[in-house]
Amino acid sequence: MNAFSKIPVTIVTGFLGAGKTTLIRHVLETVKGRRLALIVNEFGDVGVDGEVLRACGVESCPEENIVELANGCLCCTVADDFLPAIEALIAHERRPEHIIVETSGLALPKPLIKAFDWPEVRARLTVDGVIAVVDGRAVADGRFADDPDAVLQQRADDQAVDHDNPLEEVYEDQLLAADLVVLNKTDLLDAETASRVGGEIASAIPRAVKVVEAREGRIDPAVLLGIAAAAEDDLANRPSHHDAEPEHDHDDFDSFVVEIPATADPEALVAKLAKVAEDHDVLRIKGFVEVAGKPMRLLVQGVGNRFRHQFDRPWNAGEARRSRLVVIGEKGLDAEAIRTAIAA
């Protein structure tokens, strides 16, 4: 790579649990002949996504090229967090040939794209493409869309009620910024439903954006990398619900960590977590758990009441075997009740 050429950057956005980390891991494991770097942004105090990606151990992206930012929202802290991370990566003796940025599930991509229009960034980086990863099953279930008829009825009953849905706004902003939408988890949908959801997504974006179906985030890296969108030059065609706001916050969401003892029965634990998520309307639960008598660490990830778990790697020598779960939901989560239910 020419020392003066711009480094392409792919931004991977998508709502909580859509499968962003799984997709990126697949890219790391299948890309050939390209030196990558990652910037991973998480919402919550336990760095689950960064840990999963570091566990790949692939030559295309060595561990020193994986930067984890645990501030919860990269789009809010571009100057404080993103730019220093970029500076550090570019300063490497073997600087990356392509950078992938995984935003948190609650981040708005447009403020991050705007940062690439800053003179000090524009000269060295370009947004190759914005990839929006969508949980096909969740969208098919209407999790990010309001019922128009019900809203109209509620407005008629009480004119003072605000019916804005922060979840829907975040989801729509991520789609509106995208150059490519990955409709993930299509193994959980029949062909007719997948086609319907894909059509609804395409019609919601006011420009031509391809929607591709995927299972387990398995998309050829050649499809994701090399889009050459130069998104920083195309901001006007990427509308946002928050364009008129000087800044935004995430007061609509809560996040906290629950520590639990080692479990002897992973299946029972996951069943309990699924019930807690359903009873308390939790959006996301993810973390690492110690299983009694097992040398491997258990990775637990849940979206709503849908959970999956697997042993991801052995515990390292001298590593504290702590079982910690990040719980994420809309504002007003009863943290004490959730902690009690998980501990029961």
N, C-alpha and C positions, 0 to 999 in steps of 0.2 A: 504494500500500500504506500502511495506517495505521502510523504510526511505532511504535505500541505492540503491533501484532499479531505473533504468532509467525511466524518464517520457517520454512517447511517444508524438511526435509532428506531427501534420498533417499540411502540407503547402497547402493552397488553392490558386492557381494561375489562371490566365485567363485574357483575354483582357478586355478592358473597356466595361462595360455594359453586360458582359456575364452572370451575375447572381450569382456571388460569394456570395454576402451578403445574397441574398434570400436563397441560399442553406445552408449557415451557420445558418441562423435563423431557418430553418426547422430542422436542427440537434439539436439546442438548445431546440426546443419545443417538440422534440420526443425522445431524448435520455433518457434512464432510468438508474438510479443507478450509474451514473458516474459524478464526480465533474470536471467540465471543466474550462478552462481559455482561453481568446481570446487576441490576439495581432492584432490590425487592423491598416493597413498602408494605407494612402490616398495620392492621388496626387491632391492638391488643398487646399485652406485655409479654406474651410467649411467642417467640419467633418460629412458628411452625413452618411457614412456606420456605423461609431461608434454609432451615434445617433439612427439609425434604430435598431441595435443590442441591445443597452441598453434598448430600449423600450420594449423588449421581457418580461422582468421582470420574468424570469423563475428561479426556484430554482437551477437548475443544473449549472447555471453560474451567480452568483450574480454580481452586478454592479462593485464591487471592483476588480473583476477578469477580467474586460475588460480594456485593455490598448490601448490607441490610440496614434499612432505615425504619425504626420502630416508632415513628411519631404519629402514626394513625392516618395522616392525610398529606401525601406529598404535594398535592396541588396547593396546599395552604402554606407550605414552607419551602418554596422553590429556591429562594435566595439562601436560606439558612442551611438546607440539607442537600438539595439536588445538585446545585452548582459545585459545592466542595467535593461531592462524590464523583462528579464528572471530571473535575480537575485531577483528582487522585488517579482515576482510571487512565486518563490520557497521559499522565506522567509516567506510567509504567514503561520500562525499557522496551517491552514488546506490547505496544499499545493495541487495544482490541480493534478488530476489523468491523465489528458490528456490536452494538449495545442493545440489550433488551431490558425494558423497564416494566416491571409488574407493579401496577398500582394496587392499593388496597381496594376491597370491594365497595367501599363507601366514597371513593375519590371521584371527583369530576375531572375528566381528561382535558377539557379545553384550557383551563389555566396552565396546565403543564405544557400543552402545545404552544401556548403564547410565549412561554419562556424561551422557546427556540427562535423567537423573533428578536430577542435581545441581541445587540451587536456583538457582545463578547461570546455569545453562544452560536449565533448564525454563521460566523466565520469558520467554525470548526465542526458543527454538527448539523444534521438535517433529520427531520422526522420521516423516515422511510415509509412508515405506515402505522395506523392505529387499528389494532385488532380488538374487536369487542367479542368476548366469549359469553354465550348465553346458555343458561340451564334450560334446555328445551322442556323438560318435564314440569319445572316450576312455572314457566310461562304458559304452558298448555293448561295448567291448573288455575290460571288467572291470578297468580300470587303478586304480580306487579301491575295489575290493572284494576281500576275501580269499576264497579257496576254502574253504568250511567243511569239506569232507571232508578236504582236505589238512591243514588245521589240526588237526583231530581226530587224524589219523594222526601228525603231528609231536608233538602233546602225549603221545600214547601212547608214542612212542619216547623222548622226553626231557621229563620233567615240569618240568625247571628252565628250559626255554626260554620266553622271553617273546615272545608272538606278536602283541602290539599293533601296529597299523599306523598310524603318525602321519599318513600321507596320508589314510587313510580317515576318521580322526577329524576332521581339518580340513575335509574335504569334507562330512561329515555335520553338523558344527556350522554350516557355512554354510547348508545346506539347512534345518536346524531353526530358524534365525533368520529365515527368509524370509517375506515377505508375497506374493511372486510369484516363480516360478522360470521363467527363460528357458532353454529347451532349445535351445541354439544349435548351429550347424553341421549342421542337419538335411539339408543338401544332400549330406552325406557318408553319409547313412543311407537305407535304403529305408523305405517307409511303415510296414511291419509292425514293423521294429526301432525306429523312432522312437516308435511307439505303445507298444511294450513298455517302453522306457526311461522314457517319460513316466509310465506306470502305476507302475513300480517307484519312481520318485521320489515320486510323490504318496502312495503307500502307506507310505513311510518317514517321512513328516511327520505327527505325531499331531494335526493340525487341518486344516481345509479351506484348502488353498493351491492356487491355480490354476497349472497348468503350461502355458506357451504356447511354441509352436515358432517358431524363427527361423532365418534364414540371414543371415550377415554382420551379426548384431546388429540387423537392421532391424525395429524395433518402433515403432509409433506412440507418440510422446511422451505422448499422452493416456492411454495404457495404463500407462505407467511413473510418471508424475507425477500427483499428486492422488489417491493411494490413501487418504490421511487415516487411516492405521493407528494413529497415536500409539503407536508400538511401545514407547516408554519406560513406558507404562502397562500393558504386556502381557508383561512379562519372564517371569512364571511359566509362560506357555504357550510359551516358547521355550527348551526344555532344551538343555544343553550337556554334552559329555563332561568339561568342566573346571569345572563349577559348584562342586565341593567344593574347588577349588584357590584359594589366595589370589592367585596370579599364575601366568603360564606363560611359557615361553621358547621359542626356536626352535632349541634345540640339535640337533633332529632333521634340520636342513637346513644346507647349505653354499651359499655364493655367492661367486663371484670374477669378476674381469674379465680378459679376454684381449685384448691389443692385437695386431693383425695389420697387415701392409703392405697397400697398395692392391691390389685384385684386378683382373685383366684378364678374368676369366671368372666372372661371378656364378653361372652354372648349376653350374660345377664346384665352386665354394666351397660352395654350398648342399648339393650332393650329399655333399661331404666332411663338412659339419657334421651331416648326417643320419646318416651312418655313425658318427661320433664319439658322437652322442647314443645311438644304439642299442648300440654296443659298451660304453659306460660307464654306461648306464642314467641318462642325464641327463634331468631333468624338463623343463627350459626353457632355450633359448638365444635371446637377443634383443639387438639393437643396431644400430648404424649403420656402414656400410662405404663406403669410397671406392672407386669404380670408375675405373681409369686412363682418362684421356681423356674422362671424362664430367663435365658441370657439375652433375649432380644427385647427391644423397646417397641411398644404397641402404639401405632399412629391411629388416632380416632378422628374422623371428620364427619360432621353432620350438617345437612341443609334442611331446616325445618325438622320434620320427624324422620327424614331419610338419612340413614347412617351407613358408613362403611368403615371397616377397620382392618389393619394388616400390620404384621411385624415389619418394620422398615430397616432396622440395623441393630447390631449388638450394642449393648451399653459399653461405653469406653472405660478403660481402666481408670479408676479414680473419679469417674463421673458420678455425681449425685443422682441416685435413681428416684427422681421426684415425679409424681403424677400430677400434672397441671393441665387444666382445661380452660380455654378462653371461651367465654359466653358473650355473644353479641346479639343485641335486639334493639327495638325501638325504645325511645325514652319512656321511662316509667317501669322498667323491669323490676320486679320484686327480688332483688339480689339475695336477701336473707332467706326467702321462701325457696328460691332455686337451690341455694347452697344446702339447705336442710333436706330438700327432696333428693338431691344427689347423694348426700351422706347417709340417707336412711337405709 
